[in-house]
Amino acid sequence: ICHSATGRWPDGEELLQGAVPPLGLLARERAIYEVIRKVRHGTPVVMGRAMVSYRGRMPVFEYLKDDEVAAAYMYLLIYPPENAARP
């Protein structure tokens, strides 16, 4: 609902304007420990031309376990959405 499957990674200004990073690039742009921390606890996001740190829009999913988030990350790493669209 929130993330698109493919597309380019938004810059700080685009993030401030509401852009959401695509899932297809998540495993390339962020390390697994960063994704686990973001999903389970939330982390600041640097946005805008002034590169100010904000809380971000990503909801926190404390009920997920580290290994569940890691499994989703590994799935995206092995089967990135951009490959599914190719014939």
N, C-alpha and C positions, 0 to 999 in steps of 0.2 A: 504494500500500500504506500509506503514512504519512499523506498528506493526504486530507481529504475534498474533494469538488468544490465544495460550497456550504456555507453556514452563516455564522455571525457570527465576527468576529475576536475571539479570546480575550483577556481582560485578563491582567495580570501574575500574579494568583493562579491563574487557570485554567491558564496556561502552566506554572507550578510544579507543578501537580497532574497534568500530562501532556497537556493539550490541545494540539492541533496546528492552526495556522492553515489555513483552506481555500484551495485554489488559486484559486477564483473571485474572491477579493478581493485576491490578491497584488499584481496590477498597480495596484490603487487605493491600497493601503496602503504599498507600498515602491517606491522609484525603481529603475530598471533597474540602475544601478551598485551599489545595495545588494544586489540579488538576485545579481548576478554575483559580488560579493565573498563573500556568504554561501555560495553553492553551491560556489565554487572554493577558498575559503580558510577559511571559517568566520568568524563574528563573534559577539561576546557578545550575550546576550539578557537584558534586565532582567525579572526575574520576582519574584513574591511581593508581599505587602503592604509589605515593607521595601524593595522595588524594588532588589534586589541583582542585580548583573551576574553571570550564569553563562555557561558555555561553550555551553549549549544542547544539544539532542539531534540536530540536523541533521547527518548525515554530510557529509564533505567529498568533493567529486568533482573532484580535481585534474586528472584526465585530460580533462575537458571543456574546450573552448576558450571564450573570452569570447563569440564570435559564436554558438556553439551554445546557450549559456545565454540569450543575448539573443533568439535565435529562439524559444525556448520562452516567454520572457516576452512577446514580441510576439504570439505565438499566443494566450496567455491574455488579453492586452489586447484583441485584436480579436474573439476568440471565447470570451468568459467562459463557464464551465460552466453558470451559472445560465440562460443563454439557450437552451442545448440542451434543457433540461427543459420549456420552454414550447411549447405546441402551435402 
